[in-house]
Amino acid sequence: MKSYIVYKNQIRGIRDVSETVKAAEKIAASSIHFLKQNVSNLNAYAVEVEKALIRLSLFYQKKNNPLLQKRETGRKTLVILTGDKGLVGGLWHSIINTFLENAKQYRSIIVVGAKGEYYLKEEGIPIIKLFTCFFDVPQKEEIKHITDYIFNEFKKGIFSQVDILYPQFVSLAKQKPNLIQFLPFEFTPLKIANYNGRKKSGEGLPIFEPSKQKVFDKLLQKYIGIFFYKIIMETKLSEFSARTVAMEHAATKTEGLIQKLTLDYAKERRRIITQRQLESFTSHKITQTH
């Protein structure tokens, strides 16, 4: 039978764990609010960029941008978005399981997040490029580093198609793997006749420097970059949501365990105190008899 001192030490240790779990839950919950605001801002920015692209389409209708072109040669590539930390329930497992179901169609794998690398190594899957060590809220420069690599490899014809697998945010309690095509990007501007009720005319952006094509191409690449940025943010949003829920469950379990151990501690302490009292009483009686 355990000594009540052992129970006491166990309770102290689990309380330390409980405090850590609660801190992780609070950090994740606060990050969710910030990320939601970021995604909302990105959506608003993307709308404005799309409007500018539509206006440019009045003057530049050609769709020969390399990021829009289908390619007959090159490797079909998958970008798997995960994170650098755990404590997210089965979120990363579900992403890897979805990949394994579709692995045969991809020749090259790019991974974002140390957890994705770890799970793929367990499965013996080779990775051609790994991006890790992100901030909890990824910075623009970090994401641009990834998109620049993907864009350049696609433009050079090394990649024939680039798909993205990421955890789509549904709600705080639900995230699901989502597999989408990224490149060649499908950009279909709204019909000019329906844009703000105006018909196609000479109105729009009258001056193009250095040229219509370069302005359009630069703006289109920015638009595609925003699309990728939103997916990264949604991945982080899913990660923090899953961690919040997982830590909430862990906090509930640790509190229940603390209550049980506290009850066991009290019972064992009473038992030992009673036993010592009986031993003392018996010893006193024997002394009096002699």
VENLINHU-V364387 format. One line per field, one symbol per residue. phi: phi as a letter, one per 30 degrees, with the letter a starting at -180 (. if undefined). A space follows every 10 residues. Layout:
phi: ???
//
This chain:
phi: .dddddeddd dddddddddd dddddddddd dedddedddd dddddddddd ddddddddcb cdccdddcdd bdcjcdbbcc cbbcbchbic eddddddddd dcdddccbbc bcjddddddd dddicdbdab bbiddecede ddddeddddd edddddidcd abcbcbdddc aecbbbdbcb dcbddccbdd dedcdhicde addkcdcbbd aedddddddd ddddddeded dddddddddd dddedddddd dddddddddd dddddddddd dddddddddd dddddddddd
//
